[in-house]
Structures are given as C-alpha cells and as structure tokens.
C-alpha cells in the first residue's frame, strides 16, 4: 500500500464515530516501518500552525478499510 492510498481515506475514531482529520504525513523508522500517521485536525489548508496536528500511532489503528481507517483514539 502506498502513502497516497492512505491519504485518500478518512480517519474515524471507533470511540465516538467522528472524523479525526486527514493524513498529511507519517513518521517512518530506520527499518522502513510506519511509526505513526500525522493528521491535520485543523482542516484549514492555509494554517501554518502545525501544533494542532494529531499523531495516530500504528498500534492505535484497528482496521484499514477501502474508504476509512478506524482508530482507537478519542
């Protein structure tokens, strides 16, 4: 799976069913494995403040579906 495939999916919290945001980046370790996904929770493409970004750690992902990624995060 490519990063562009992940970026096209909605990130949904299984705790409350809300859309968390969009994937804008990821952290990859020295072995080439994804550590976490960086989510733009602000949804404002003109925002330069990256402090509002959320990190979804790989172990928090419950399921990657065709259209959504389900995560264990509030």
N, C-alpha and C positions, 0 to 999 in steps of 0.2 A: 504494500500500500504506500502511496506517495503522500507527502505532506499536503499537496494540493487536494487530494481526496479527502483528507481530514478537515481541511479548511472549509470545505463546502457543506459540512454537517453542522447542525445545530447542537449546542451543548445543553443538555437538560438535566436538572437535579432530580434524582428519584425521591428525595425527601419532600419536595413541595411541588414538583412538576413545572417549575419555572425555567425559562430560557436564561441561562447564565451569561451568554455572550458569544462572541466569535473568536476562533483561534487566529492569532496574529503571528505566533512564533512558537518555538519549542526549544528546550534545553536537551542536548544530546551528550551522553557521557563519552569517555575515551574509547569505549568498546562499540560505539555506534548505536547504542540503545537510547530511546527517548526516556528522559527522566521525568519531564513534566511538560504540559502544554500551557502556553501563556495566552490568557483570554482577555480581550478588550471588553471589559464590563461596561465602560462608559458609552460605547456605541457611537461616539462622536468622532468621525474620521479626521476632523481638524484639531482635535485635542493633542497637545504636546506633553501633557502630564501623564507619564506612564505609571505613576503611583497608584492609579485606580485600577490597574491591571490585576487580574486574579491568576493564580497558578493552580492548575489541576495536575496533581501528581499521578503518575501512571497507575499506581496501585489503587487510586480512587475511581478509576474507570471500571464500570460494571459491565457495559456492553457497548460494542460499536456496531450500529446497525447501518442499513442502507442510507437513511436520511439523518439519523441522530446519533449522538454519543451520550449514553446515560452515565451519570457520575454520582458518587456518594458525597455530596457537598451541599451545604445549605446556601 
